Amino acid sequence: MKTEKPKKLIRWCILGAVGCGFMAAGDWLLGCIPLRETDTGLFNRAYYLSGSYGLWKPVLTVGLGAVGGFLYYFVVKALNADIDTKYRKTKIIQYLCGIFTVAVALTIHTWVATMAWFTTYLGPRIGEEAAIAAVTAYQDGVLLAIAPMYVPMILAFGIHFVMLLAGKTRYSRWMLAFHPVTWNLLLVTVPDIAQAMQVPVATWMSVMSQSSTNSAIMVWCIAAAVYERSHTQ
């Protein structure tokens, strides 16, 4: 099945990979900090609360997210083009969910970055306990609005995963090994498995978990571009 010209798809995948790289770089800025055994959650961490985390980093995170969010559109176009044209309604639903994902990606990125900023700013000024209480209240309050936004995001990639599994895309099923769903689960669970095996807490665990979604999508974009290139020569 060929619904789009290979060169166009390769270009979309490359642009999408770049966009995911920008988004992942923002995640790395948030997660790449020294960890302690007593650290819990995303921001209840000594490094943030001590004020050691540079306040310029959350600002840069939002900037990287803005560029990455813009380029995410090409990920949506590429994923949608993969699905067989016979499944028109499925393609429409997947595309709309993908567009919604583009629209909210920066919102979620900004939300997480502001929590990092609040934690590192308030920690030395009002004390660790008060800072954590304030940030937790902010997180819990906004989470009510943020949580529903994840549903279309899950559908955008979940539908593509199911269609690939069913053999209804342009790719062979072995490409499931590079799918965003596969890699997202891998990047999220590996740190948990390591901790369950009593591996000492390390920065790589935070980075891997924090950047799991964007890194997973970047893996797919690169794999899809390589696939298209190898099958057009």
CYANA upper distance limits for C-alpha pairs under 8 A (distance plus 0.5 A):
  1 MET  CA     84 ASP  CA      7.55
  1 MET  CA    169 THR  CA      8.09
  1 MET  CA    170 ARG  CA      5.94
  2 LYS  CA    170 ARG  CA      7.22
  3 THR  CA     81 ALA  CA      7.03
  3 THR  CA     82 ASP  CA      8.07
  3 THR  CA     84 ASP  CA      8.06
  3 THR  CA     85 THR  CA      7.73
  4 GLU  CA      8 LYS  CA      7.46
  4 GLU  CA      9 LEU  CA      7.25
  4 GLU  CA     81 ALA  CA      7.19
  5 LYS  CA      9 LEU  CA      6.98
  6 PRO  CA     10 ILE  CA      6.59
  6 PRO  CA    228 GLU  CA      6.53
  6 PRO  CA    229 ARG  CA      7.94
  6 PRO  CA    232 THR  CA      7.54
  7 LYS  CA     11 ARG  CA      6.70
  7 LYS  CA    229 ARG  CA      8.49
  8 LYS  CA     12 TRP  CA      6.74
  9 LEU  CA     13 CYS  CA      6.62
  9 LEU  CA     78 ALA  CA      6.54
  9 LEU  CA    225 ALA  CA      7.84
  9 LEU  CA    228 GLU  CA      8.05
 10 ILE  CA     14 ILE  CA      6.65
 10 ILE  CA    224 ALA  CA      8.08
 10 ILE  CA    225 ALA  CA      5.31
 10 ILE  CA    226 VAL  CA      8.48
 10 ILE  CA    228 GLU  CA      7.00
 10 ILE  CA    229 ARG  CA      7.70
 11 ARG  CA     15 LEU  CA      6.68
 11 ARG  CA    225 ALA  CA      8.38
 12 TRP  CA     16 GLY  CA      6.47
 12 TRP  CA     74 PHE  CA      5.50
 12 TRP  CA     75 VAL  CA      7.09
 12 TRP  CA     77 LYS  CA      7.70
 12 TRP  CA     78 ALA  CA      6.44
 13 CYS  CA     17 ALA  CA      6.51
 13 CYS  CA     74 PHE  CA      7.35
 13 CYS  CA     75 VAL  CA      6.82
 13 CYS  CA     78 ALA  CA      6.91
 13 CYS  CA    221 CYS  CA      5.32
 13 CYS  CA    222 ILE  CA      7.21
 13 CYS  CA    224 ALA  CA      7.31
 13 CYS  CA    225 ALA  CA      6.17
 14 ILE  CA     18 VAL  CA      6.78
 14 ILE  CA    221 CYS  CA      7.14
 14 ILE  CA    222 ILE  CA      7.35
 14 ILE  CA    225 ALA  CA      7.31
 15 LEU  CA     19 GLY  CA      6.73
 15 LEU  CA     71 LEU  CA      6.72
 15 LEU  CA     74 PHE  CA      6.85
 15 LEU  CA     75 VAL  CA      8.23
 16 GLY  CA     20 CYS  CA      6.66
 16 GLY  CA     71 LEU  CA      6.17
 16 GLY  CA     72 TYR  CA      6.05
 16 GLY  CA     73 TYR  CA      7.86
 16 GLY  CA     74 PHE  CA      5.70
 16 GLY  CA     75 VAL  CA      5.23
 16 GLY  CA    218 MET  CA      7.77
 16 GLY  CA    221 CYS  CA      6.92
 17 ALA  CA     21 GLY  CA      6.56
 17 ALA  CA     75 VAL  CA      8.29
 17 ALA  CA    217 ILE  CA      7.93
 17 ALA  CA    218 MET  CA      5.20
 17 ALA  CA    219 VAL  CA      8.17
 17 ALA  CA    221 CYS  CA      5.84
 17 ALA  CA    222 ILE  CA      6.92
 18 VAL  CA     22 PHE  CA      6.91
 18 VAL  CA     68 GLY  CA      7.86
 18 VAL  CA     71 LEU  CA      7.86
 18 VAL  CA    218 MET  CA      8.21
 19 GLY  CA     23 MET  CA      6.89
 19 GLY  CA     67 VAL  CA      7.19
 19 GLY  CA     68 GLY  CA      4.40
 19 GLY  CA     69 GLY  CA      7.19
 19 GLY  CA     70 PHE  CA      7.80
 19 GLY  CA     71 LEU  CA      5.20
 19 GLY  CA     72 TYR  CA      6.22
 20 CYS  CA     24 ALA  CA      6.38
 20 CYS  CA     68 GLY  CA      6.39
 20 CYS  CA     71 LEU  CA      8.32
 20 CYS  CA     72 TYR  CA      7.50
 20 CYS  CA    214 ASN  CA      5.78
 20 CYS  CA    215 SER  CA      7.22
 20 CYS  CA    217 ILE  CA      7.17
 20 CYS  CA    218 MET  CA      5.87
 21 GLY  CA     25 ALA  CA      6.47
 21 GLY  CA     68 GLY  CA      7.76
 21 GLY  CA    214 ASN  CA      7.81
 21 GLY  CA    215 SER  CA      7.74
 21 GLY  CA    218 MET  CA      7.20
 22 PHE  CA     26 GLY  CA      6.99
 22 PHE  CA     64 LEU  CA      5.72
 22 PHE  CA     65 GLY  CA      6.92
 22 PHE  CA     67 VAL  CA      7.30
 22 PHE  CA     68 GLY  CA      5.48
 23 MET  CA     27 ASP  CA      7.02
 23 MET  CA     61 THR  CA      8.43
 23 MET  CA     64 LEU  CA      6.50
 23 MET  CA     65 GLY  CA      5.50
 23 MET  CA     67 VAL  CA      8.43
 23 MET  CA     68 GLY  CA      5.62
 23 MET  CA     69 GLY  CA      7.83
 23 MET  CA    214 ASN  CA      6.77
 24 ALA  CA     28 TRP  CA      6.63
 24 ALA  CA    211 SER  CA      5.90
 24 ALA  CA    214 ASN  CA      5.77
 24 ALA  CA    215 SER  CA      6.45
 25 ALA  CA     29 LEU  CA      6.79
 25 ALA  CA     61 THR  CA      8.08
 25 ALA  CA     64 LEU  CA      7.71
 26 GLY  CA     30 LEU  CA      7.12
 26 GLY  CA     60 LEU  CA      7.77
 26 GLY  CA     61 THR  CA      4.77
 26 GLY  CA     62 VAL  CA      7.76
 26 GLY  CA     64 LEU  CA      6.42
 26 GLY  CA     65 GLY  CA      7.05
 27 ASP  CA     31 GLY  CA      6.67
 27 ASP  CA     61 THR  CA      7.78
 27 ASP  CA    207 VAL  CA      7.81
 27 ASP  CA    210 GLN  CA      6.37
 27 ASP  CA    211 SER  CA      5.61
 28 TRP  CA     32 CYS  CA      5.90
 28 TRP  CA    207 VAL  CA      6.15
 28 TRP  CA    210 GLN  CA      7.70
 28 TRP  CA    211 SER  CA      6.95
 29 LEU  CA     57 LYS  CA      6.89
 29 LEU  CA     58 PRO  CA      8.21
 29 LEU  CA     61 THR  CA      7.35
 30 LEU  CA     57 LYS  CA      8.06
 30 LEU  CA     58 PRO  CA      7.86
 30 LEU  CA     61 THR  CA      8.31
 30 LEU  CA    113 ALA  CA      7.93
 30 LEU  CA    116 ALA  CA      7.81
 30 LEU  CA    207 VAL  CA      8.44
 30 LEU  CA    210 GLN  CA      8.22
 31 GLY  CA    203 THR  CA      7.86
 31 GLY  CA    206 SER  CA      5.76
 31 GLY  CA    207 VAL  CA      5.17
 31 GLY  CA    210 GLN  CA      6.50
 31 GLY  CA    211 SER  CA      8.46
 32 CYS  CA    203 THR  CA      6.49
 32 CYS  CA    204 TRP  CA      7.90
 32 CYS  CA    206 SER  CA      7.44
 32 CYS  CA    207 VAL  CA      6.15
 33 ILE  CA     47 TYR  CA      7.57
 33 ILE  CA    203 THR  CA      6.63
 34 PRO  CA     47 TYR  CA      7.28
 34 PRO  CA    202 ALA  CA      7.99
 34 PRO  CA    203 THR  CA      6.35
 35 LEU  CA     39 ASP  CA      7.13
 35 LEU  CA     45 ARG  CA      7.77
 35 LEU  CA     46 ALA  CA      8.19
 35 LEU  CA     47 TYR  CA      7.91
 35 LEU  CA    201 VAL  CA      7.22
 35 LEU  CA    202 ALA  CA      6.64
 35 LEU  CA    203 THR  CA      6.45
 36 ARG  CA     45 ARG  CA      8.15
 36 ARG  CA     46 ALA  CA      7.88
 36 ARG  CA    201 VAL  CA      7.26
 36 ARG  CA    202 ALA  CA      8.48
 37 GLU  CA    200 PRO  CA      8.38
 37 GLU  CA    201 VAL  CA      6.68
 38 THR  CA     45 ARG  CA      8.20
 39 ASP  CA     44 ASN  CA      6.48
 39 ASP  CA     45 ARG  CA      5.13
 39 ASP  CA     46 ALA  CA      7.13
 40 THR  CA     44 ASN  CA      5.92
 40 THR  CA     45 ARG  CA      6.88
 41 GLY  CA     45 ARG  CA      8.13
 43 PHE  CA     48 TYR  CA      7.22
 43 PHE  CA    115 MET  CA      7.82
 43 PHE  CA    116 ALA  CA      6.91
 43 PHE  CA    119 THR  CA      7.33
 44 ASN  CA     48 TYR  CA      7.99
 44 ASN  CA     49 LEU  CA      7.82
 44 ASN  CA    132 ILE  CA      6.99
 45 ARG  CA     49 LEU  CA      6.75
 46 ALA  CA     50 SER  CA      6.37
 47 TYR  CA     51 GLY  CA      7.31
 47 TYR  CA     52 SER  CA      6.21
 47 TYR  CA     53 TYR  CA      6.83
 47 TYR  CA    120 THR  CA      8.47
 48 TYR  CA     52 SER  CA      6.67
 48 TYR  CA     53 TYR  CA      5.90
 48 TYR  CA    116 ALA  CA      7.63
 48 TYR  CA    119 THR  CA      6.46
 48 TYR  CA    120 THR  CA      5.08
 48 TYR  CA    123 GLY  CA      7.91
 49 LEU  CA    119 THR  CA      6.33
 49 LEU  CA    120 THR  CA      5.66
 49 LEU  CA    121 TYR  CA      8.41
 49 LEU  CA    122 LEU  CA      8.02
 49 LEU  CA    123 GLY  CA      4.92
 49 LEU  CA    124 PRO  CA      7.23
 49 LEU  CA    128 GLU  CA      6.38
 49 LEU  CA    131 ALA  CA      8.09
 50 SER  CA    120 THR  CA      7.18
 50 SER  CA    123 GLY  CA      6.48
 50 SER  CA    124 PRO  CA      6.37
 50 SER  CA    128 GLU  CA      8.41
 51 GLY  CA    119 THR  CA      8.46
 51 GLY  CA    120 THR  CA      5.03
 51 GLY  CA    121 TYR  CA      6.71
 51 GLY  CA    122 LEU  CA      8.46
 51 GLY  CA    123 GLY  CA      6.74
 51 GLY  CA    124 PRO  CA      6.38
 52 SER  CA    120 THR  CA      7.60
 53 TYR  CA     57 LYS  CA      8.26
 53 TYR  CA    120 THR  CA      6.60
 54 GLY  CA    120 THR  CA      8.43
 55 LEU  CA     59 VAL  CA      7.68
 55 LEU  CA    117 TRP  CA      6.55
 55 LEU  CA    120 THR  CA      7.83
 55 LEU  CA    121 TYR  CA      8.01
 56 TRP  CA     60 LEU  CA      6.71
 57 LYS  CA     61 THR  CA      6.51
 58 PRO  CA     62 VAL  CA      6.87
 58 PRO  CA    113 ALA  CA      5.36
 58 PRO  CA    114 THR  CA      7.20
 58 PRO  CA    116 ALA  CA      7.14
 58 PRO  CA    117 TRP  CA      6.52
 59 VAL  CA     63 GLY  CA      7.00
 59 VAL  CA    113 ALA  CA      7.94
 60 LEU  CA     64 LEU  CA      6.61
 61 THR  CA     65 GLY  CA      6.56
 61 THR  CA    109 HIS  CA      8.13
 61 THR  CA    110 THR  CA      8.25
 61 THR  CA    113 ALA  CA      7.08
 62 VAL  CA     66 ALA  CA      6.68
 62 VAL  CA    106 LEU  CA      7.83
 62 VAL  CA    109 HIS  CA      7.01
 62 VAL  CA    110 THR  CA      6.02
 62 VAL  CA    113 ALA  CA      7.33
 63 GLY  CA     67 VAL  CA      7.15
 64 LEU  CA     68 GLY  CA      6.56
 65 GLY  CA     69 GLY  CA      6.17
 65 GLY  CA    105 ALA  CA      8.19
 65 GLY  CA    106 LEU  CA      6.12
 65 GLY  CA    109 HIS  CA      6.79
 65 GLY  CA    110 THR  CA      8.26
 66 ALA  CA     70 PHE  CA      6.82
 66 ALA  CA    106 LEU  CA      6.46
 67 VAL  CA     71 LEU  CA      6.99
 68 GLY  CA     72 TYR  CA      6.61
 69 GLY  CA     73 TYR  CA      7.92
 69 GLY  CA    102 VAL  CA      6.35
 69 GLY  CA    103 ALA  CA      8.17
 69 GLY  CA    105 ALA  CA      6.45
 69 GLY  CA    106 LEU  CA      6.39
 70 PHE  CA    102 VAL  CA      7.74
 71 LEU  CA     75 VAL  CA      7.95
 72 TYR  CA     76 VAL  CA      7.14
 72 TYR  CA    102 VAL  CA      6.47
 73 TYR  CA     77 LYS  CA      6.88
 73 TYR  CA     98 GLY  CA      8.38
 73 TYR  CA     99 ILE  CA      7.51
 73 TYR  CA    102 VAL  CA      6.70
 74 PHE  CA     78 ALA  CA      6.59
 75 VAL  CA     79 LEU  CA      6.62
 75 VAL  CA    221 CYS  CA      7.90
 76 VAL  CA     80 ASN  CA      6.55
 76 VAL  CA     95 TYR  CA      7.12
 76 VAL  CA     98 GLY  CA      5.87
 76 VAL  CA     99 ILE  CA      7.43
 77 LYS  CA     81 ALA  CA      6.59
 77 LYS  CA     95 TYR  CA      8.09
 78 ALA  CA     82 ASP  CA      6.91
 79 LEU  CA     83 ILE  CA      7.71
 79 LEU  CA    160 HIS  CA      7.40
 80 ASN  CA     91 LYS  CA      6.63
 80 ASN  CA     94 GLN  CA      7.30
 80 ASN  CA     95 TYR  CA      6.49
 80 ASN  CA    160 HIS  CA      8.30
 82 ASP  CA    169 THR  CA      5.64
 82 ASP  CA    170 ARG  CA      5.86
 82 ASP  CA    171 TYR  CA      8.01
 83 ILE  CA     87 TYR  CA      7.89
 83 ILE  CA     91 LYS  CA      7.21
 83 ILE  CA    160 HIS  CA      7.74
 83 ILE  CA    163 MET  CA      7.44
 83 ILE  CA    164 LEU  CA      8.43
 83 ILE  CA    168 LYS  CA      6.63
 83 ILE  CA    169 THR  CA      4.90
 83 ILE  CA    170 ARG  CA      7.21
 84 ASP  CA    168 LYS  CA      6.15
 84 ASP  CA    169 THR  CA      5.86
 84 ASP  CA    170 ARG  CA      7.56
 85 THR  CA     91 LYS  CA      8.09
 87 TYR  CA     91 LYS  CA      6.70
 88 ARG  CA     92 ILE  CA      6.76
 89 LYS  CA     93 ILE  CA      6.77
 90 THR  CA     94 GLN  CA      6.55
 90 THR  CA    159 ILE  CA      8.37
 91 LYS  CA     95 TYR  CA      6.42
 92 ILE  CA     96 LEU  CA      6.63
 93 ILE  CA     97 CYS  CA      6.66
 94 GLN  CA     98 GLY  CA      6.60
 94 GLN  CA    155 LEU  CA      7.37
 94 GLN  CA    156 ALA  CA      5.50
 94 GLN  CA    157 PHE  CA      8.41
 94 GLN  CA    159 ILE  CA      6.96
 94 GLN  CA    160 HIS  CA      8.02
 95 TYR  CA     99 ILE  CA      6.70
 95 TYR  CA    156 ALA  CA      7.58
 96 LEU  CA    100 PHE  CA      6.72
 97 CYS  CA    101 THR  CA      6.73
 97 CYS  CA    152 PRO  CA      5.26
 97 CYS  CA    153 MET  CA      6.80
 97 CYS  CA    155 LEU  CA      7.02
 97 CYS  CA    156 ALA  CA      5.61
 98 GLY  CA    102 VAL  CA      6.93
 98 GLY  CA    152 PRO  CA      7.72
 98 GLY  CA    153 MET  CA      7.14
 98 GLY  CA    156 ALA  CA      5.64
 99 ILE  CA    103 ALA  CA      6.85
100 PHE  CA    104 VAL  CA      6.82
100 PHE  CA    152 PRO  CA      7.27
100 PHE  CA    153 MET  CA      7.94
101 THR  CA    105 ALA  CA      6.28
101 THR  CA    149 MET  CA      8.35
101 THR  CA    152 PRO  CA      7.18
101 THR  CA    153 MET  CA      5.76
101 THR  CA    156 ALA  CA      8.30
102 VAL  CA    106 LEU  CA      8.17
103 ALA  CA    107 THR  CA      8.22
104 VAL  CA    108 ILE  CA      6.78
104 VAL  CA    149 MET  CA      7.64
105 ALA  CA    109 HIS  CA      6.67
106 LEU  CA    110 THR  CA      6.41
107 THR  CA    111 TRP  CA      6.63
108 ILE  CA    112 VAL  CA      6.82
108 ILE  CA    146 ILE  CA      7.72
109 HIS  CA    113 ALA  CA      6.72
110 THR  CA    114 THR  CA      6.57
111 TRP  CA    115 MET  CA      7.05
112 VAL  CA    116 ALA  CA      7.10
113 ALA  CA    117 TRP  CA      6.81
114 THR  CA    118 PHE  CA      6.52
115 MET  CA    119 THR  CA      6.57
115 MET  CA    135 VAL  CA      6.76
115 MET  CA    138 TYR  CA      8.46
115 MET  CA    139 GLN  CA      7.90
116 ALA  CA    120 THR  CA      6.78
117 TRP  CA    121 TYR  CA      6.47
118 PHE  CA    122 LEU  CA      6.26
118 PHE  CA    131 ALA  CA      8.28
118 PHE  CA    135 VAL  CA      7.20
119 THR  CA    123 GLY  CA      6.24
119 THR  CA    131 ALA  CA      6.54
119 THR  CA    132 ILE  CA      7.40
119 THR  CA    135 VAL  CA      6.95
120 THR  CA    124 PRO  CA      7.94
121 TYR  CA    125 ARG  CA      7.62
122 LEU  CA    126 ILE  CA      6.25
122 LEU  CA    127 GLY  CA      7.67
122 LEU  CA    128 GLU  CA      8.34
122 LEU  CA    131 ALA  CA      5.89
123 GLY  CA    127 GLY  CA      5.61
123 GLY  CA    128 GLU  CA      5.39
123 GLY  CA    130 ALA  CA      8.24
123 GLY  CA    131 ALA  CA      5.73
123 GLY  CA    132 ILE  CA      8.32
124 PRO  CA    128 GLU  CA      7.66
126 ILE  CA    130 ALA  CA      6.61
126 ILE  CA    131 ALA  CA      6.89
127 GLY  CA    131 ALA  CA      6.57
128 GLU  CA    132 ILE  CA      6.60
129 GLU  CA    133 ALA  CA      6.67
130 ALA  CA    134 ALA  CA      6.67
131 ALA  CA    135 VAL  CA      6.64
132 ILE  CA    136 THR  CA      6.34
133 ALA  CA    137 ALA  CA      6.60
134 ALA  CA    138 TYR  CA      6.76
135 VAL  CA    139 GLN  CA      6.53
136 THR  CA    140 ASP  CA      6.50
137 ALA  CA    141 GLY  CA      6.52
138 TYR  CA    142 VAL  CA      6.66
139 GLN  CA    143 LEU  CA      6.32
140 ASP  CA    144 LEU  CA      7.43
141 GLY  CA    145 ALA  CA      8.35
142 VAL  CA    146 ILE  CA      6.72
143 LEU  CA    147 ALA  CA      6.08
144 LEU  CA    148 PRO  CA      8.11
145 ALA  CA    149 MET  CA      8.07
146 ILE  CA    150 TYR  CA      7.81
147 ALA  CA    151 VAL  CA      8.24
149 MET  CA    153 MET  CA      7.53
150 TYR  CA    154 ILE  CA      6.61
151 VAL  CA    155 LEU  CA      6.77
152 PRO  CA    156 ALA  CA      6.52
153 MET  CA    157 PHE  CA      7.24
154 ILE  CA    158 GLY  CA      6.12
155 LEU  CA    159 ILE  CA      6.08
156 ALA  CA    160 HIS  CA      7.23
157 PHE  CA    161 PHE  CA      6.64
157 PHE  CA    180 PRO  CA      7.65
157 PHE  CA    181 VAL  CA      7.38
158 GLY  CA    162 VAL  CA      6.72
158 GLY  CA    181 VAL  CA      7.62
159 ILE  CA    163 MET  CA      6.67
160 HIS  CA    164 LEU  CA      6.58
161 PHE  CA    165 LEU  CA      6.59
161 PHE  CA    176 LEU  CA      7.93
161 PHE  CA    179 HIS  CA      7.58
161 PHE  CA    181 VAL  CA      7.53
162 VAL  CA    166 ALA  CA      6.61
163 MET  CA    167 GLY  CA      6.68
163 MET  CA    168 LYS  CA      5.53
163 MET  CA    169 THR  CA      6.69
164 LEU  CA    168 LYS  CA      6.19
164 LEU  CA    169 THR  CA      5.83
164 LEU  CA    171 TYR  CA      7.53
164 LEU  CA    172 SER  CA      8.14
164 LEU  CA    173 ARG  CA      6.70
164 LEU  CA    176 LEU  CA      7.67
165 LEU  CA    173 ARG  CA      6.50
165 LEU  CA    176 LEU  CA      7.69
167 GLY  CA    171 TYR  CA      8.16
167 GLY  CA    172 SER  CA      7.62
167 GLY  CA    173 ARG  CA      7.00
171 TYR  CA    175 MET  CA      7.12
175 MET  CA    179 HIS  CA      7.04
176 LEU  CA    182 THR  CA      7.50
177 ALA  CA    182 THR  CA      6.99
177 ALA  CA    183 TRP  CA      8.30
178 PHE  CA    182 THR  CA      7.20
178 PHE  CA    183 TRP  CA      7.14
178 PHE  CA    219 VAL  CA      6.95
178 PHE  CA    220 TRP  CA      5.82
178 PHE  CA    223 ALA  CA      7.12
179 HIS  CA    183 TRP  CA      6.84
179 HIS  CA    216 ALA  CA      7.93
179 HIS  CA    217 ILE  CA      7.98
179 HIS  CA    219 VAL  CA      8.19
179 HIS  CA    220 TRP  CA      5.92
180 PRO  CA    184 ASN  CA      6.24
180 PRO  CA    213 THR  CA      7.77
180 PRO  CA    216 ALA  CA      5.21
180 PRO  CA    217 ILE  CA      5.35
180 PRO  CA    219 VAL  CA      7.77
180 PRO  CA    220 TRP  CA      6.43
181 VAL  CA    185 LEU  CA      6.75
181 VAL  CA    216 ALA  CA      7.93
182 THR  CA    186 LEU  CA      6.79
182 THR  CA    216 ALA  CA      8.37
183 TRP  CA    187 LEU  CA      6.47
183 TRP  CA    212 SER  CA      8.10
183 TRP  CA    216 ALA  CA      5.46
183 TRP  CA    219 VAL  CA      8.33
184 ASN  CA    188 VAL  CA      6.62
184 ASN  CA    212 SER  CA      5.76
184 ASN  CA    213 THR  CA      5.83
184 ASN  CA    215 SER  CA      8.29
184 ASN  CA    216 ALA  CA      5.74
185 LEU  CA    189 THR  CA      6.49
185 LEU  CA    212 SER  CA      8.49
186 LEU  CA    190 VAL  CA      6.48
187 LEU  CA    191 PRO  CA      7.92
187 LEU  CA    208 MET  CA      6.29
187 LEU  CA    209 SER  CA      6.48
187 LEU  CA    212 SER  CA      5.79
187 LEU  CA    216 ALA  CA      8.28
188 VAL  CA    192 ASP  CA      7.72
188 VAL  CA    208 MET  CA      7.48
188 VAL  CA    209 SER  CA      5.42
188 VAL  CA    212 SER  CA      6.63
189 THR  CA    193 ILE  CA      6.56
189 THR  CA    209 SER  CA      8.49
190 VAL  CA    194 ALA  CA      6.61
191 PRO  CA    195 GLN  CA      6.70
191 PRO  CA    205 MET  CA      5.52
191 PRO  CA    206 SER  CA      8.30
191 PRO  CA    208 MET  CA      7.90
191 PRO  CA    209 SER  CA      7.49
192 ASP  CA    196 ALA  CA      6.64
193 ILE  CA    197 MET  CA      6.74
194 ALA  CA    198 GLN  CA      6.97
194 ALA  CA    199 VAL  CA      5.82
195 GLN  CA    199 VAL  CA      5.68
195 GLN  CA    200 PRO  CA      7.52
195 GLN  CA    201 VAL  CA      7.58
201 VAL  CA    205 MET  CA      7.68
202 ALA  CA    206 SER  CA      7.78
203 THR  CA    207 VAL  CA      6.84
204 TRP  CA    208 MET  CA      6.38
205 MET  CA    209 SER  CA      6.66
206 SER  CA    210 GLN  CA      6.32
207 VAL  CA    211 SER  CA      6.50
208 MET  CA    212 SER  CA      6.25
211 SER  CA    215 SER  CA      6.30
212 SER  CA    216 ALA  CA      6.38
213 THR  CA    217 ILE  CA      6.83
214 ASN  CA    218 MET  CA      6.71
215 SER  CA    219 VAL  CA      6.79
216 ALA  CA    220 TRP  CA      7.05
217 ILE  CA    221 CYS  CA      6.77
218 MET  CA    222 ILE  CA      6.77
219 VAL  CA    223 ALA  CA      6.66
220 TRP  CA    224 ALA  CA      6.41
221 CYS  CA    225 ALA  CA      6.63
222 ILE  CA    226 VAL  CA      6.73
223 ALA  CA    227 TYR  CA      6.58
224 ALA  CA    228 GLU  CA      6.65
225 ALA  CA    229 ARG  CA      6.64
226 VAL  CA    230 SER  CA      6.57
227 TYR  CA    231 HIS  CA      6.69
228 GLU  CA    232 THR  CA      6.76
229 ARG  CA    233 GLN  CA      7.09
